[in-house]
């Protein structure tokens, strides 16, 4: 993805990224759904596309994993951490679960892994994104709305979003805009696995692709290293050398160990 260069929404590089993601998912044996839509943005109508890999389960519940794959409209910004790191982790999750023997999958829940377009604000002034509720998270808002219309949204037990998780000094704080029971479950899992230093109890408040779901009363959590926003975030310095394979492995390990616990947990009241 980094080799494709900057890939803002609607760009030819993002179209090549979509082809890459779909080809990888197909190679893994995933069932893939595409949701193309036209986003009305402050800079005009932009064609966008969500890509969803689906691992079916025998029950009705869905656990939904999210990442975005677009980059900010910024010259020379290749987004190795934002959004390459989380997309890489979710592609690996798809490889593990789509190709798994049924006995190695979740017991009954379906696992959906969604690659979202249009997370970034489309208005950029002097290199700074002008993030607003209406100019951001286009793909997540589209996915939540479509699932609500189809009747699938009430089946979603939990949404787990990963974003900017490649920083070498991985520091994922507890997001106060996430659902408390889901935060508690994942943070306790991380500590049990020996990653307490990477999942501190320090609070933060993030606006990200999970909010369209929490606003519809769906449990959701954002796994994001907000500290990276103070260094190379949204700059041409967000290059591959900033991404740590160990950090990606930590996030993947925590996800794999958390999913069965999420599935087993009694559904909290809405």
C-alpha positions as a Markdown table, in Angstrom:
| # | Residue | x | y | z |
|---|---|---|---|---|
| 1 | Unk | 0.0 | 0.0 | 0.0 |
| 2 | Unk | 2.8 | 2.4 | 0.8 |
| 3 | Unk | 4.4 | 1.6 | -2.5 |
| 4 | Unk | 1.2 | 2.8 | -4.2 |
| 5 | Unk | 1.9 | 6.3 | -2.8 |
| 6 | Unk | -0.7 | 8.8 | -1.5 |
| 7 | Unk | -4.2 | 7.3 | -1.8 |
| 8 | Unk | -6.9 | 9.8 | -0.9 |
| 9 | Unk | -10.5 | 9.0 | -1.5 |
| 10 | Unk | -11.4 | 8.9 | -5.2 |
| 11 | Unk | -7.8 | 8.7 | -6.4 |
| 12 | Unk | -6.4 | 6.2 | -8.9 |
| 13 | Unk | -4.0 | 5.0 | -6.2 |
| 14 | Unk | -6.9 | 4.2 | -3.9 |
| 15 | Unk | -8.6 | 2.3 | -6.7 |
| 16 | Unk | -5.4 | 0.2 | -7.0 |
| 17 | Unk | -5.5 | -0.2 | -3.2 |
| 18 | Unk | -9.0 | -1.5 | -3.5 |
| 19 | Unk | -7.9 | -4.0 | -6.1 |
| 20 | Unk | -5.0 | -5.1 | -3.9 |
| 21 | Unk | -7.3 | -5.6 | -0.8 |
| 22 | Unk | -9.8 | -7.6 | -2.8 |
| 23 | Unk | -7.2 | -9.8 | -4.4 |
| 24 | Unk | -5.6 | -10.6 | -1.0 |
| 25 | Unk | -9.0 | -11.4 | 0.5 |
| 26 | Unk | -9.8 | -13.6 | -2.5 |
| 27 | Unk | -6.5 | -15.4 | -2.1 |
| 28 | Unk | -7.4 | -16.1 | 1.5 |
| 29 | Unk | -10.7 | -17.6 | 0.6 |
| 30 | Unk | -12.9 | -14.9 | 2.0 |
| 31 | Unk | -16.4 | -14.1 | 1.0 |
| 32 | Unk | -16.1 | -10.5 | -0.1 |
| 33 | Unk | -18.9 | -7.9 | -0.4 |
| 34 | Unk | -18.3 | -4.5 | -2.0 |
| 35 | Unk | -20.3 | -1.4 | -1.2 |
| 36 | Unk | -19.8 | 1.4 | -3.6 |
| 37 | Unk | -21.4 | 4.7 | -2.8 |
| 38 | Unk | -21.1 | 8.4 | -3.7 |
| 39 | Unk | -20.2 | 10.6 | -0.8 |
| 40 | Unk | -21.3 | 14.3 | -0.8 |
| 41 | Unk | -18.3 | 16.2 | 0.5 |
| 42 | Unk | -17.4 | 19.9 | 0.8 |
| 43 | Unk | -15.2 | 19.5 | -2.2 |
| 44 | Unk | -17.8 | 17.7 | -4.3 |
| 45 | Unk | -19.2 | 14.2 | -4.9 |
| 46 | Unk | -16.6 | 11.5 | -4.5 |
| 47 | Unk | -17.0 | 7.8 | -5.4 |
| 48 | Unk | -16.0 | 5.6 | -2.4 |
| 49 | Unk | -16.1 | 1.9 | -1.6 |
| 50 | Unk | -16.2 | -0.2 | 1.5 |
| 51 | Unk | -14.9 | -3.8 | 1.3 |
| 52 | Unk | -16.2 | -6.4 | 3.7 |
| 53 | Unk | -14.8 | -9.8 | 4.3 |
| 54 | Unk | -17.3 | -12.1 | 5.9 |
| 55 | Unk | -16.6 | -15.3 | 7.9 |
| 56 | Unk | -20.0 | -16.9 | 8.5 |
| 57 | Unk | -21.1 | -18.4 | 11.8 |
| 58 | Unk | -23.9 | -20.6 | 12.7 |
| 59 | Unk | -25.6 | -18.0 | 14.9 |
| 60 | Unk | -27.1 | -14.6 | 14.3 |
| 61 | Unk | -24.6 | -12.4 | 16.1 |
| 62 | Unk | -21.9 | -10.5 | 14.3 |
| 63 | Unk | -18.5 | -9.2 | 15.5 |
| 64 | Unk | -17.3 | -6.4 | 13.3 |
| 65 | Unk | -13.7 | -5.5 | 12.9 |
| 66 | Unk | -12.9 | -2.1 | 11.2 |
| 67 | Unk | -10.0 | -0.3 | 9.6 |
| 68 | Unk | -9.8 | 2.5 | 7.1 |
| 69 | Unk | -7.5 | 2.4 | 4.1 |
| 70 | Unk | -7.6 | 5.9 | 2.6 |
| 71 | Unk | -5.0 | 8.6 | 3.3 |
| 72 | Unk | -5.3 | 12.4 | 3.8 |
| 73 | Unk | -5.2 | 14.7 | 0.8 |
| 74 | Unk | -1.6 | 15.7 | 1.3 |
| 75 | Unk | 1.4 | 15.7 | -1.1 |
| 76 | Unk | 3.9 | 12.9 | -0.4 |
| 77 | Unk | 1.7 | 11.5 | 2.4 |
| 78 | Unk | 1.9 | 7.7 | 2.0 |
| 79 | Unk | 0.2 | 6.8 | 5.4 |
| 80 | Unk | 2.3 | 3.8 | 6.5 |
| 81 | Unk | 0.9 | 4.1 | 10.0 |
| 82 | Unk | -2.3 | 6.0 | 9.1 |
| 83 | Unk | -3.8 | 3.8 | 7.5 |
| 84 | Unk | -1.4 | 1.2 | 6.4 |
| 85 | Unk | -0.7 | -0.4 | 9.8 |
| 86 | Unk | -4.3 | -1.2 | 10.8 |
| 87 | Unk | -5.1 | -2.4 | 7.2 |
| 88 | Unk | -2.2 | -4.7 | 7.4 |
| 89 | Unk | -3.4 | -6.2 | 10.7 |
| 90 | Unk | -6.9 | -6.7 | 9.4 |
| 91 | Unk | -5.7 | -8.4 | 6.2 |
| 92 | Unk | -3.8 | -10.8 | 8.4 |
| 93 | Unk | -6.9 | -11.4 | 10.5 |
| 94 | Unk | -8.8 | -12.2 | 7.3 |
| 95 | Unk | -6.0 | -14.6 | 6.3 |
| 96 | Unk | -6.2 | -16.4 | 9.6 |
| 97 | Unk | -10.0 | -16.6 | 9.9 |
| 98 | Unk | -11.2 | -17.0 | 6.3 |
| 99 | Unk | -8.9 | -19.9 | 5.7 |
| 100 | Unk | -9.4 | -21.5 | 9.1 |
| 101 | Unk | -11.0 | -24.9 | 9.7 |
| 102 | Unk | -14.5 | -24.2 | 11.1 |
| 103 | Unk | -13.3 | -25.7 | 14.4 |
| 104 | Unk | -10.8 | -22.8 | 14.7 |
| 105 | Unk | -13.3 | -20.1 | 14.0 |
| 106 | Unk | -15.6 | -18.4 | 16.5 |
| 107 | Unk | -18.2 | -20.8 | 18.0 |
| 108 | Unk | -21.4 | -19.3 | 16.5 |
| 109 | Unk | -20.8 | -15.6 | 15.7 |
| 110 | Unk | -20.0 | -14.3 | 12.2 |
| 111 | Unk | -16.9 | -12.3 | 11.9 |
| 112 | Unk | -17.0 | -9.4 | 9.5 |
| 113 | Unk | -13.8 | -7.5 | 8.6 |
| 114 | Unk | -14.6 | -4.1 | 7.0 |
| 115 | Unk | -12.0 | -2.0 | 5.1 |
| 116 | Unk | -13.5 | 1.5 | 5.1 |
| 117 | Unk | -13.1 | 4.3 | 2.6 |
| 118 | Unk | -13.2 | 8.0 | 3.4 |
| 119 | Unk | -12.2 | 8.2 | 7.0 |
| 120 | Unk | -10.2 | 11.3 | 6.5 |
| 121 | Unk | -11.6 | 14.8 | 6.1 |
| 122 | Unk | -11.7 | 15.9 | 2.5 |
| 123 | Unk | -11.0 | 19.6 | 3.3 |
| 124 | Unk | -7.3 | 20.2 | 4.1 |
| 125 | Unk | -6.0 | 23.7 | 4.8 |
| 126 | Unk | -2.2 | 24.3 | 5.0 |
| 127 | Unk | -1.6 | 20.6 | 5.5 |
| 128 | Unk | -4.2 | 20.3 | 8.3 |
| 129 | Unk | -7.4 | 18.3 | 8.1 |
| 130 | Unk | -10.5 | 20.3 | 8.9 |
| 131 | Unk | -12.3 | 17.4 | 10.7 |
| 132 | Unk | -16.0 | 17.8 | 11.3 |
| 133 | Unk | -18.9 | 15.4 | 12.0 |
| 134 | Unk | -20.0 | 15.8 | 8.4 |
| 135 | Unk | -16.6 | 15.8 | 6.7 |
| 136 | Unk | -15.1 | 12.6 | 8.1 |
| 137 | Unk | -15.8 | 8.8 | 8.6 |
| 138 | Unk | -17.8 | 8.6 | 5.3 |
| 139 | Unk | -17.3 | 4.8 | 5.0 |
| 140 | Unk | -18.2 | 4.1 | 8.6 |
| 141 | Unk | -21.3 | 6.2 | 8.5 |
| 142 | Unk | -22.3 | 4.5 | 5.2 |
| 143 | Unk | -21.7 | 1.0 | 6.7 |
| 144 | Unk | -23.7 | 1.7 | 9.9 |
| 145 | Unk | -26.6 | 3.2 | 7.9 |
| 146 | Unk | -26.8 | 0.3 | 5.5 |
| 147 | Unk | -26.7 | -2.2 | 8.2 |
| 148 | Unk | -29.5 | -0.4 | 10.0 |
| 149 | Unk | -31.6 | -0.4 | 6.9 |
| 150 | Unk | -31.0 | -4.1 | 6.2 |
| 151 | Unk | -31.8 | -5.0 | 9.8 |
| 152 | Unk | -28.3 | -6.4 | 10.4 |
| 153 | Unk | -27.2 | -3.7 | 12.9 |
| 154 | Unk | -29.1 | -5.2 | 15.9 |
| 155 | Unk | -27.1 | -8.4 | 15.3 |
| 156 | Unk | -23.8 | -6.7 | 15.9 |
| 157 | Unk | -22.5 | -7.6 | 19.3 |
| 158 | Unk | -19.4 | -5.5 | 19.2 |
| 159 | Unk | -17.3 | -3.3 | 16.8 |
| 160 | Unk | -13.5 | -3.3 | 17.2 |
| 161 | Unk | -11.7 | -0.5 | 15.3 |
| 162 | Unk | -8.0 | -0.4 | 14.8 |
| 163 | Unk | -6.3 | 2.8 | 13.6 |
| 164 | Unk | -2.6 | 4.0 | 13.7 |
| 165 | Unk | -1.3 | 1.0 | 15.6 |
| 166 | Unk | 2.1 | 0.6 | 14.0 |
| 167 | Unk | 4.1 | 3.1 | 16.1 |
| 168 | Unk | 7.3 | 1.5 | 17.5 |
| 169 | Unk | 6.4 | 2.8 | 21.0 |
| 170 | Unk | 2.9 | 1.4 | 21.0 |
| 171 | Unk | 0.7 | 3.1 | 23.5 |
| 172 | Unk | -3.0 | 2.4 | 23.2 |
| 173 | Unk | -4.9 | 4.5 | 25.8 |
| 174 | Unk | -8.5 | 3.8 | 27.0 |
| 175 | Unk | -10.8 | 5.8 | 24.7 |
| 176 | Unk | -13.6 | 7.5 | 26.7 |
| 177 | Unk | -15.8 | 7.5 | 23.6 |
| 178 | Unk | -15.7 | 3.7 | 23.4 |
| 179 | Unk | -18.1 | 1.3 | 25.2 |
| 180 | Unk | -16.8 | 0.6 | 28.7 |
| 181 | Unk | -17.4 | -3.1 | 28.9 |
| 182 | Unk | -15.6 | -3.7 | 25.6 |
| 183 | Unk | -12.7 | -1.5 | 26.7 |
| 184 | Unk | -12.4 | -3.4 | 30.0 |
| 185 | Unk | -12.5 | -6.8 | 28.2 |
| 186 | Unk | -9.7 | -5.9 | 25.7 |
| 187 | Unk | -7.5 | -4.1 | 28.2 |
| 188 | Unk | -7.7 | -7.0 | 30.7 |
| 189 | Unk | -6.8 | -9.4 | 27.8 |
| 190 | Unk | -3.8 | -7.3 | 26.9 |
| 191 | Unk | -2.6 | -7.3 | 30.5 |
| 192 | Unk | -3.0 | -11.0 | 30.8 |
| 193 | Unk | -0.9 | -11.5 | 27.6 |
| 194 | Unk | 1.9 | -9.3 | 29.0 |
| 195 | Unk | 1.1 | -6.1 | 27.2 |
| 196 | Unk | 0.2 | -3.8 | 30.1 |
| 197 | Unk | 2.8 | -1.3 | 29.0 |
| 198 | Unk | 1.2 | -1.0 | 25.6 |
| 199 | Unk | -2.3 | -0.7 | 26.9 |
| 200 | Unk | -2.1 | 1.8 | 29.8 |
| 201 | Unk | -5.2 | 2.8 | 31.8 |
| 202 | Unk | -4.6 | 6.4 | 30.9 |
| 203 | Unk | -7.8 | 7.9 | 29.3 |
| 204 | Unk | -8.1 | 9.7 | 26.0 |
| 205 | Unk | -11.0 | 10.8 | 23.9 |
| 206 | Unk | -11.0 | 9.9 | 20.2 |
| 207 | Unk | -13.3 | 10.8 | 17.2 |
| 208 | Unk | -12.9 | 8.0 | 14.7 |
| 209 | Unk | -14.8 | 5.3 | 12.7 |
| 210 | Unk | -16.4 | 3.8 | 15.8 |
| 211 | Unk | -18.6 | 6.8 | 16.5 |
| 212 | Unk | -21.3 | 6.1 | 13.8 |
| 213 | Unk | -21.9 | 2.8 | 15.6 |
| 214 | Unk | -21.8 | 4.0 | 19.2 |
| 215 | Unk | -24.3 | 6.8 | 18.2 |
| 216 | Unk | -26.6 | 4.0 | 17.1 |
| 217 | Unk | -26.2 | 2.3 | 20.5 |
| 218 | Unk | -23.8 | -0.5 | 19.2 |
| 219 | Unk | -20.9 | -1.4 | 21.5 |
| 220 | Unk | -17.7 | -0.3 | 19.9 |
| 221 | Unk | -14.1 | 0.3 | 20.9 |
| 222 | Unk | -11.2 | 2.2 | 19.2 |
| 223 | Unk | -7.7 | 0.8 | 19.4 |
| 224 | Unk | -5.5 | 3.7 | 18.5 |
| 225 | Unk | -2.1 | 5.0 | 19.5 |
| 226 | Unk | -3.0 | 8.7 | 19.8 |
| 227 | Unk | 0.6 | 9.6 | 20.8 |
| 228 | Unk | 1.7 | 9.2 | 17.2 |
| 229 | Unk | -0.5 | 12.2 | 16.4 |
| 230 | Unk | 2.1 | 14.4 | 18.1 |
| 231 | Unk | 5.0 | 13.3 | 15.9 |
| 232 | Unk | 4.7 | 12.2 | 12.3 |
| 233 | Unk | 0.9 | 12.1 | 12.0 |
| 234 | Unk | -0.4 | 13.6 | 8.8 |
| 235 | Unk | 3.1 | 14.4 | 7.5 |
| 236 | Unk | 5.2 | 13.0 | 4.7 |
| 237 | Unk | 7.3 | 11.5 | 7.5 |
| 238 | Unk | 4.6 | 8.7 | 8.0 |
| 239 | Unk | 6.8 | 6.2 | 6.2 |
| 240 | Unk | 7.4 | 2.5 | 6.4 |
| 241 | Unk | 10.3 | 2.9 | 8.8 |
| 242 | Unk | 8.0 | 4.2 | 11.4 |
| 243 | Unk | 6.0 | 1.0 | 11.5 |
| 244 | Unk | 7.0 | -1.8 | 13.9 |
| 245 | Unk | 6.2 | -5.4 | 13.1 |
| 246 | Unk | 6.1 | -6.1 | 16.9 |
| 247 | Unk | 3.4 | -3.5 | 17.4 |
| 248 | Unk | 1.3 | -5.0 | 14.6 |
| 249 | Unk | 1.8 | -8.5 | 16.2 |
| 250 | Unk | 0.7 | -7.2 | 19.6 |
| 251 | Unk | -2.5 | -5.8 | 18.2 |
| 252 | Unk | -3.2 | -9.0 | 16.3 |
| 253 | Unk | -2.5 | -11.2 | 19.3 |
| 254 | Unk | -4.8 | -9.1 | 21.5 |
| 255 | Unk | -7.6 | -9.3 | 18.9 |
| 256 | Unk | -7.3 | -13.0 | 18.4 |
| 257 | Unk | -7.5 | -13.6 | 22.2 |
| 258 | Unk | -10.3 | -11.1 | 22.7 |
| 259 | Unk | -12.7 | -12.3 | 20.0 |
| 260 | Unk | -13.8 | -15.6 | 21.8 |
| 261 | Unk | -14.3 | -13.6 | 25.0 |
| 262 | Unk | -16.4 | -11.0 | 23.2 |
| 263 | Unk | -18.5 | -13.8 | 21.7 |
| 264 | Unk | -19.0 | -15.5 | 25.1 |
| 265 | Unk | -19.9 | -12.4 | 27.0 |
| 266 | Unk | -23.6 | -11.9 | 27.7 |
| 267 | Unk | -25.0 | -9.1 | 25.5 |
| 268 | Unk | -25.3 | -6.0 | 27.7 |
| 269 | Unk | -28.6 | -4.0 | 27.5 |
| 270 | Unk | -28.6 | -1.4 | 24.8 |
